[in-house]
Amino acid sequence: GEQVEQLPSILRVQEGSSASINCSYEDSASNYFPWYKQEPGENPKLIIDIRSNMERKQIQELIVLLDKKAKRFSLHITDTQPGDSAMYFCAARGGSNYKLTFGKGTLLTVTP
Amino acid sequence: DPKIIQKPKYLVAVTGSEKILICEQYLGHNAMYWYRQSAKKPLEFMFSYSYQKLMDNQTASSRFQPQSSKKNHLDLQITALKPDDSATYFCASSQELGAAETLYFGSGTRLTVL
């Protein structure tokens, strides 16, 4: 089945700077790559996603890049704010298996 | 106003007992799922259902039995509970069981097995 690796596991940045999280996947048939944000005690919430027919997608301060040849995708948060502090999960799904496979998560802390 | 309702929010059980986790979604979705989150395995897929039919089961143990009595319900029965079953169990849903369908999570049931 699909395997998703996510790095780094912990990320600490200063307010106003950028934060980047990288993920890689194994199944070349995967075609859907969402990102979820989870705050303590809360459920994961979708913040942005990208499909395999795109290489780049931006929603406000969130940018997702997809490199299908390298089987890598990444999340970039520009101009980070303390409210961006949370756990972030990448995921991949596609092919004949509809299971959404998650990375192990990145704990992002944005310091004032 | 949550559209995927999970009950209870917290659950404490003793080893060997049986519990049922409730999930109802009011998004009009046709696919529902169970995921488990623990310190060891964040967001681990367990089951997927489409139109009340089991589509995928990634849980090795038969102690975990999903039950779909209605189209918008997918409960999870866990028997012979073990301390290792302690985790937060998230119910989720999507419009259809498609590769590019957005997945929405419920608020979770945090299970502690003593």
Chai-1 contact restraints between the chains, C-beta under 6 A:
chainA,res_idxA,chainB,res_idxB,connection_type,confidence,min_distance_angstrom,max_distance_angstrom,comment,restraint_id
A,N31,B,A99,contact,1.0,0.0,6.0,A-B,restraint_1
A,Y32,B,A99,contact,1.0,0.0,6.0,A-B,restraint_2
A,Y32,B,A100,contact,1.0,0.0,6.0,A-B,restraint_3
A,N43,B,F105,contact,1.0,0.0,6.0,A-B,restraint_4
A,N43,B,S107,contact,1.0,0.0,6.0,A-B,restraint_5
A,N43,B,G108,contact,1.0,0.0,6.0,A-B,restraint_6
A,P44,B,F105,contact,1.0,0.0,6.0,A-B,restraint_7
A,R51,B,A100,contact,1.0,0.0,6.0,A-B,restraint_8
A,F89,B,L43,contact,1.0,0.0,6.0,A-B,restraint_9
A,R93,B,A99,contact,1.0,0.0,6.0,A-B,restraint_10
A,G94,B,A99,contact,1.0,0.0,6.0,A-B,restraint_11
A,Y98,B,L97,contact,1.0,0.0,6.0,A-B,restraint_12
A,K99,B,F45,contact,1.0,0.0,6.0,A-B,restraint_13
A,K99,B,D56,contact,1.0,0.0,6.0,A-B,restraint_14
A,L100,B,L103,contact,1.0,0.0,6.0,A-B,restraint_15
A,F102,B,L43,contact,1.0,0.0,6.0,A-B,restraint_16
A,K104,B,P42,contact,1.0,0.0,6.0,A-B,restraint_17
A,G105,B,P42,contact,1.0,0.0,6.0,A-B,restraint_18
